[in-house]
């Protein structure tokens, strides 16, 4: 008798933990219909994780038709037992009105409980939900305080698999995304000082984001020379976004003298590090730039909204595969919101 048959035998005998394990195995094998049978048996026996998982499956329609009534019912049962994942997910439901009416106060109550009861792996997700909730509620001070929590060194992020700020000076993109968004939206001096501190300590992603803010004038007064300074520091660390933008500055004469050869040098570096936009620039025929100032900014804004360049996905970098996994995990998470 193999392990699966042994577990199934225990499950049939009414062993709750065996029922949950068997359901996990079936879910991993994409056999949702059979998994639901054992999940429901375990959930009815009072297993909180099985109750949460049933709520999740019915909420997102994974292998079954969506059923919001069943989703909320099972999530509420799991929440009564203090399951952190269920508390976070139900809090999100009340925040966005998924399967229930929007109720920000209820959402905050659930997310506060989730923060206390959840695991370290899920804590970053809870904090992300709370950040979104505070932003929607207009609780600016609470949002700012929450942003500061992201800076705790060594906290793992379930979304991107990075530590918030680790010994390799790589910055969690979730934290960086919230920090820079906050800087741009509220022009908060403390948040900008925090981003500047990270940039000055040598974090390439923070240097690039700071340069972006100087380049566009979002959150900071537009200053091309300051932008070039920070792009250069990040580009020296093989950040493809910074290399691409430094090439663009040389191509357009923003913050530096117009120099097509220097622009092509940086476009070439960025292209080798995975920048598609830099590769496109290299394919363009050489010609004098005649774009207006507004055209330049529009072109930059198009780039800034492109997720391809957000992460350091250099082909020859030891972090390349990690970055690809990170992109997919992050994309899956944001699509689930």
NORNORNOR-V694518 format. One record per residue. N is the residue number from 1. SS is DSSP state (helix for helix, strand for strand, loop for the rest). PSI is psi as a letter, one per 30 degrees, with the letter a starting at -180 (* if undefined). D_LAST is the distance of its C-alpha to the last C-alpha in Angstrom with 1 decimal. Layout:
n=N ss=SS psi=PSI d_last=D_LAST
n=N ss=SS psi=PSI d_last=D_LAST
This chain:
n=1 ss=loop psi=k d_last=42.8
n=2 ss=loop psi=l d_last=39.7
n=3 ss=helix psi=e d_last=36.9
n=4 ss=helix psi=e d_last=34.7
n=5 ss=helix psi=e d_last=37.6
n=6 ss=helix psi=e d_last=38.5
n=7 ss=helix psi=e d_last=35.0
n=8 ss=helix psi=e d_last=35.0
n=9 ss=helix psi=e d_last=38.5
n=10 ss=helix psi=e d_last=37.3
n=11 ss=helix psi=e d_last=34.3
n=12 ss=helix psi=f d_last=36.8
n=13 ss=loop psi=f d_last=39.0
n=14 ss=loop psi=g d_last=36.3
n=15 ss=loop psi=j d_last=35.1
n=16 ss=helix psi=e d_last=31.6
n=17 ss=helix psi=e d_last=30.6
n=18 ss=helix psi=e d_last=31.9
n=19 ss=helix psi=e d_last=29.8
n=20 ss=helix psi=e d_last=26.6
n=21 ss=helix psi=e d_last=27.8
n=22 ss=helix psi=e d_last=28.8
n=23 ss=helix psi=e d_last=25.4
n=24 ss=helix psi=e d_last=23.8
n=25 ss=helix psi=e d_last=26.4
n=26 ss=helix psi=e d_last=25.8
n=27 ss=helix psi=e d_last=22.0
n=28 ss=helix psi=e d_last=22.9
n=29 ss=loop psi=g d_last=25.3
n=30 ss=loop psi=g d_last=22.7
n=31 ss=loop psi=i d_last=24.9
n=32 ss=helix psi=e d_last=22.3
n=33 ss=helix psi=e d_last=24.9
n=34 ss=helix psi=e d_last=27.3
n=35 ss=helix psi=e d_last=24.8
n=36 ss=helix psi=e d_last=23.7
n=37 ss=helix psi=e d_last=27.4
n=38 ss=helix psi=e d_last=27.7
n=39 ss=helix psi=e d_last=24.4
n=40 ss=helix psi=e d_last=25.6
n=41 ss=helix psi=e d_last=29.0
n=42 ss=helix psi=e d_last=27.7
n=43 ss=helix psi=e d_last=25.3
n=44 ss=helix psi=f d_last=28.2
n=45 ss=loop psi=f d_last=30.3
n=46 ss=loop psi=g d_last=28.0
n=47 ss=loop psi=j d_last=26.0
n=48 ss=helix psi=e d_last=22.9
n=49 ss=helix psi=e d_last=21.0
n=50 ss=helix psi=e d_last=21.8
n=51 ss=helix psi=e d_last=20.6
n=52 ss=helix psi=e d_last=17.2
n=53 ss=helix psi=e d_last=17.1
n=54 ss=helix psi=e d_last=18.2
n=55 ss=helix psi=e d_last=15.5
n=56 ss=helix psi=e d_last=12.8
n=57 ss=helix psi=e d_last=14.8
n=58 ss=helix psi=e d_last=15.3
n=59 ss=helix psi=e d_last=11.8
n=60 ss=helix psi=f d_last=10.6
n=61 ss=loop psi=h d_last=14.2
n=62 ss=loop psi=j d_last=15.2
n=63 ss=loop psi=f d_last=18.8
n=64 ss=loop psi=l d_last=19.2
n=65 ss=loop psi=k d_last=18.5
n=66 ss=loop psi=k d_last=15.6
n=67 ss=loop psi=j d_last=17.2
n=68 ss=helix psi=e d_last=15.4
n=69 ss=helix psi=e d_last=18.7
n=70 ss=helix psi=e d_last=19.2
n=71 ss=helix psi=e d_last=15.7
n=72 ss=helix psi=e d_last=16.2
n=73 ss=helix psi=e d_last=19.9
n=74 ss=helix psi=e d_last=19.4
n=75 ss=helix psi=e d_last=16.7
n=76 ss=helix psi=e d_last=19.2
n=77 ss=helix psi=e d_last=22.0
n=78 ss=helix psi=e d_last=20.4
n=79 ss=helix psi=e d_last=19.7
n=80 ss=helix psi=f d_last=23.3
n=81 ss=loop psi=g d_last=24.3
n=82 ss=loop psi=g d_last=22.2
n=83 ss=loop psi=j d_last=19.8
n=84 ss=helix psi=e d_last=17.5
n=85 ss=helix psi=e d_last=14.7
n=86 ss=helix psi=e d_last=14.9
n=87 ss=helix psi=e d_last=15.3
n=88 ss=helix psi=e d_last=12.1
n=89 ss=helix psi=e d_last=10.0
n=90 ss=helix psi=e d_last=12.1
n=91 ss=helix psi=e d_last=11.8
n=92 ss=helix psi=e d_last=8.1
n=93 ss=helix psi=e d_last=9.3
n=94 ss=helix psi=f d_last=12.0
n=95 ss=helix psi=e d_last=10.2
n=96 ss=helix psi=f d_last=8.3
n=97 ss=loop psi=h d_last=11.0
n=98 ss=loop psi=j d_last=9.7
n=99 ss=loop psi=f d_last=13.2
n=100 ss=loop psi=l d_last=14.8
n=101 ss=loop psi=k d_last=15.9
n=102 ss=loop psi=k d_last=14.1
n=103 ss=loop psi=j d_last=16.1
n=104 ss=helix psi=e d_last=15.5
n=105 ss=helix psi=e d_last=18.5
n=106 ss=helix psi=e d_last=17.6
n=107 ss=helix psi=e d_last=14.2
n=108 ss=helix psi=e d_last=16.2
n=109 ss=helix psi=e d_last=18.8
n=110 ss=helix psi=e d_last=16.6
n=111 ss=helix psi=e d_last=15.0
n=112 ss=helix psi=e d_last=18.5
n=113 ss=helix psi=e d_last=19.7
n=114 ss=helix psi=e d_last=17.1
n=115 ss=helix psi=e d_last=18.3
n=116 ss=helix psi=e d_last=21.8
n=117 ss=helix psi=f d_last=21.4
n=118 ss=loop psi=l d_last=18.9
n=119 ss=loop psi=l d_last=20.2
n=120 ss=helix psi=e d_last=20.4
n=121 ss=helix psi=e d_last=18.2
n=122 ss=helix psi=f d_last=15.2
n=123 ss=helix psi=e d_last=16.3
n=124 ss=helix psi=e d_last=14.5
n=125 ss=helix psi=e d_last=11.1
n=126 ss=helix psi=e d_last=12.4
n=127 ss=helix psi=e d_last=13.7
n=128 ss=helix psi=e d_last=10.6
n=129 ss=helix psi=e d_last=9.1
n=130 ss=helix psi=e d_last=12.6
n=131 ss=helix psi=e d_last=12.9
n=132 ss=helix psi=e d_last=10.1
n=133 ss=helix psi=e d_last=11.9
n=134 ss=helix psi=e d_last=15.3
n=135 ss=helix psi=e d_last=14.6
n=136 ss=helix psi=e d_last=13.8
n=137 ss=helix psi=f d_last=16.8
n=138 ss=loop psi=g d_last=19.0
n=139 ss=loop psi=i d_last=20.0
n=140 ss=helix psi=e d_last=21.1
n=141 ss=helix psi=e d_last=23.3
n=142 ss=helix psi=e d_last=20.9
n=143 ss=helix psi=e d_last=18.4
n=144 ss=helix psi=e d_last=21.3
n=145 ss=helix psi=e d_last=22.4
n=146 ss=helix psi=e d_last=19.0
n=147 ss=helix psi=e d_last=19.1
n=148 ss=helix psi=e d_last=22.5
n=149 ss=helix psi=f d_last=21.4
n=150 ss=loop psi=f d_last=19.5
n=151 ss=loop psi=f d_last=23.0
n=152 ss=loop psi=k d_last=24.4
n=153 ss=loop psi=k d_last=26.1
n=154 ss=loop psi=f d_last=25.3
n=155 ss=loop psi=k d_last=22.1
n=156 ss=strand psi=l d_last=20.2
n=157 ss=loop psi=j d_last=16.6
n=158 ss=loop psi=f d_last=14.8
n=159 ss=loop psi=e d_last=12.4
n=160 ss=loop psi=f d_last=15.4
n=161 ss=loop psi=g d_last=18.4
n=162 ss=loop psi=l d_last=20.3
n=163 ss=strand psi=l d_last=21.9
n=164 ss=loop psi=e d_last=21.1
n=165 ss=strand psi=j d_last=24.6
n=166 ss=loop psi=a d_last=27.0
n=167 ss=loop psi=f d_last=30.6
n=168 ss=loop psi=g d_last=30.1
n=169 ss=loop psi=g d_last=28.8
n=170 ss=loop psi=k d_last=25.4
n=171 ss=strand psi=k d_last=22.6
n=172 ss=loop psi=k d_last=19.1
n=173 ss=helix psi=f d_last=17.0
n=174 ss=helix psi=e d_last=14.2
n=175 ss=helix psi=e d_last=17.0
n=176 ss=helix psi=e d_last=18.6
n=177 ss=helix psi=e d_last=15.7
n=178 ss=helix psi=e d_last=15.4
n=179 ss=helix psi=e d_last=19.2
n=180 ss=helix psi=e d_last=20.0
n=181 ss=helix psi=e d_last=17.6
n=182 ss=helix psi=e d_last=19.3
n=183 ss=helix psi=e d_last=22.6
n=184 ss=helix psi=e d_last=22.2
n=185 ss=helix psi=e d_last=20.8
n=186 ss=helix psi=f d_last=23.2
n=187 ss=loop psi=h d_last=25.9
n=188 ss=loop psi=k d_last=26.2
n=189 ss=helix psi=e d_last=29.3
n=190 ss=helix psi=e d_last=28.3
n=191 ss=helix psi=e d_last=25.1
n=192 ss=helix psi=e d_last=27.1
n=193 ss=helix psi=e d_last=29.8
n=194 ss=helix psi=e d_last=27.4
n=195 ss=helix psi=e d_last=26.2
n=196 ss=helix psi=e d_last=29.9
n=197 ss=helix psi=e d_last=30.9
n=198 ss=helix psi=e d_last=28.6
n=199 ss=helix psi=e d_last=29.9
n=200 ss=helix psi=f d_last=33.5
n=201 ss=loop psi=f d_last=33.1
n=202 ss=loop psi=g d_last=32.5
n=203 ss=loop psi=j d_last=28.7
n=204 ss=helix psi=e d_last=28.4
n=205 ss=helix psi=e d_last=24.8
n=206 ss=helix psi=e d_last=25.5
n=207 ss=helix psi=e d_last=28.6
n=208 ss=helix psi=e d_last=26.9
n=209 ss=helix psi=e d_last=24.3
n=210 ss=helix psi=e d_last=27.3
n=211 ss=helix psi=e d_last=29.2
n=212 ss=helix psi=e d_last=26.5
n=213 ss=helix psi=e d_last=26.6
n=214 ss=helix psi=e d_last=30.4
n=215 ss=helix psi=e d_last=30.3
n=216 ss=helix psi=f d_last=28.2
n=217 ss=loop psi=g d_last=29.3
n=218 ss=loop psi=j d_last=25.7
n=219 ss=loop psi=f d_last=26.1
n=220 ss=loop psi=l d_last=29.7
n=221 ss=loop psi=k d_last=32.7
n=222 ss=loop psi=k d_last=32.9
n=223 ss=loop psi=j d_last=35.3
n=224 ss=helix psi=e d_last=35.7
n=225 ss=helix psi=e d_last=38.1
n=226 ss=helix psi=e d_last=35.8
n=227 ss=helix psi=e d_last=33.0
n=228 ss=helix psi=e d_last=35.5
n=229 ss=helix psi=e d_last=36.4
n=230 ss=helix psi=e d_last=32.9
n=231 ss=helix psi=e d_last=32.1
n=232 ss=helix psi=e d_last=35.4
n=233 ss=helix psi=e d_last=34.7
n=234 ss=helix psi=e d_last=31.4
n=235 ss=helix psi=e d_last=33.0
n=236 ss=loop psi=f d_last=35.7
n=237 ss=loop psi=g d_last=33.2
n=238 ss=loop psi=g d_last=32.2
n=239 ss=loop psi=j d_last=28.9
n=240 ss=helix psi=e d_last=28.5
n=241 ss=helix psi=e d_last=26.6
n=242 ss=helix psi=e d_last=29.4
n=243 ss=helix psi=e d_last=32.1
n=244 ss=helix psi=e d_last=30.8
n=245 ss=helix psi=e d_last=30.7
n=246 ss=helix psi=e d_last=34.1
n=247 ss=helix psi=e d_last=35.5
n=248 ss=helix psi=e d_last=34.2
n=249 ss=helix psi=e d_last=35.9
n=250 ss=helix psi=e d_last=39.1
n=251 ss=helix psi=e d_last=38.9
n=252 ss=helix psi=f d_last=38.5
n=253 ss=loop psi=h d_last=40.6
n=254 ss=loop psi=j d_last=38.0
n=255 ss=loop psi=f d_last=39.1
n=256 ss=loop psi=l d_last=41.6
n=257 ss=loop psi=k d_last=44.4
n=258 ss=loop psi=k d_last=43.4
n=259 ss=loop psi=j d_last=44.1
n=260 ss=helix psi=e d_last=43.0
n=261 ss=helix psi=e d_last=44.2
n=262 ss=helix psi=e d_last=42.2
n=263 ss=helix psi=e d_last=39.2
n=264 ss=helix psi=e d_last=39.7
n=265 ss=helix psi=e d_last=40.1
n=266 ss=helix psi=e d_last=36.7
n=267 ss=helix psi=e d_last=35.1
n=268 ss=helix psi=e d_last=36.8
n=269 ss=helix psi=e d_last=35.5
n=270 ss=helix psi=e d_last=31.9
n=271 ss=helix psi=e d_last=32.3
n=272 ss=helix psi=f d_last=33.6
n=273 ss=loop psi=g d_last=30.6
n=274 ss=loop psi=g d_last=28.2
n=275 ss=loop psi=j d_last=27.7
n=276 ss=helix psi=e d_last=27.7
n=277 ss=helix psi=e d_last=28.4
n=278 ss=helix psi=e d_last=31.4
n=279 ss=helix psi=e d_last=32.6
n=280 ss=helix psi=e d_last=32.5
n=281 ss=helix psi=e d_last=34.5
n=282 ss=helix psi=f d_last=37.1
n=283 ss=helix psi=f d_last=37.6
n=284 ss=loop psi=k d_last=38.3
n=285 ss=loop psi=k d_last=42.1
n=286 ss=loop psi=k d_last=43.4
n=287 ss=loop psi=l d_last=44.1
n=288 ss=loop psi=k d_last=44.2
n=289 ss=loop psi=k d_last=41.1
n=290 ss=loop psi=g d_last=41.5
n=291 ss=loop psi=k d_last=38.1
n=292 ss=loop psi=l d_last=37.9
n=293 ss=helix psi=e d_last=36.1
n=294 ss=helix psi=e d_last=33.4
n=295 ss=helix psi=e d_last=33.0
n=296 ss=helix psi=e d_last=32.5
n=297 ss=helix psi=e d_last=29.7
n=298 ss=helix psi=e d_last=28.0
n=299 ss=helix psi=e d_last=28.4
n=300 ss=helix psi=e d_last=26.9
n=301 ss=helix psi=e d_last=23.9
n=302 ss=helix psi=e d_last=23.3
n=303 ss=helix psi=e d_last=23.4
n=304 ss=helix psi=f d_last=21.2
n=305 ss=loop psi=g d_last=18.2
n=306 ss=loop psi=j d_last=18.9
n=307 ss=helix psi=f d_last=16.9
n=308 ss=helix psi=e d_last=20.0
n=309 ss=helix psi=g d_last=21.9
n=310 ss=loop psi=e d_last=19.5
n=311 ss=loop psi=l d_last=20.5
n=312 ss=loop psi=i d_last=24.2
n=313 ss=loop psi=i d_last=24.6
n=314 ss=loop psi=k d_last=28.4
n=315 ss=loop psi=e d_last=30.1
n=316 ss=loop psi=g d_last=32.9
n=317 ss=loop psi=k d_last=30.9
n=318 ss=loop psi=f d_last=30.8
n=319 ss=loop psi=g d_last=27.0
n=320 ss=helix psi=e d_last=26.3
n=321 ss=helix psi=e d_last=25.1
n=322 ss=helix psi=e d_last=23.0
n=323 ss=helix psi=e d_last=21.4
n=324 ss=helix psi=e d_last=20.7
n=325 ss=helix psi=e d_last=19.0
n=326 ss=helix psi=e d_last=17.1
n=327 ss=helix psi=e d_last=15.9
n=328 ss=helix psi=e d_last=14.7
n=329 ss=helix psi=e d_last=13.0
n=330 ss=helix psi=e d_last=11.2
n=331 ss=helix psi=e d_last=10.4
n=332 ss=helix psi=e d_last=9.1
n=333 ss=helix psi=e d_last=6.9
n=334 ss=helix psi=f d_last=5.4
n=335 ss=helix psi=f d_last=5.5
n=336 ss=helix psi=f d_last=3.8
n=337 ss=loop psi=* d_last=0.0
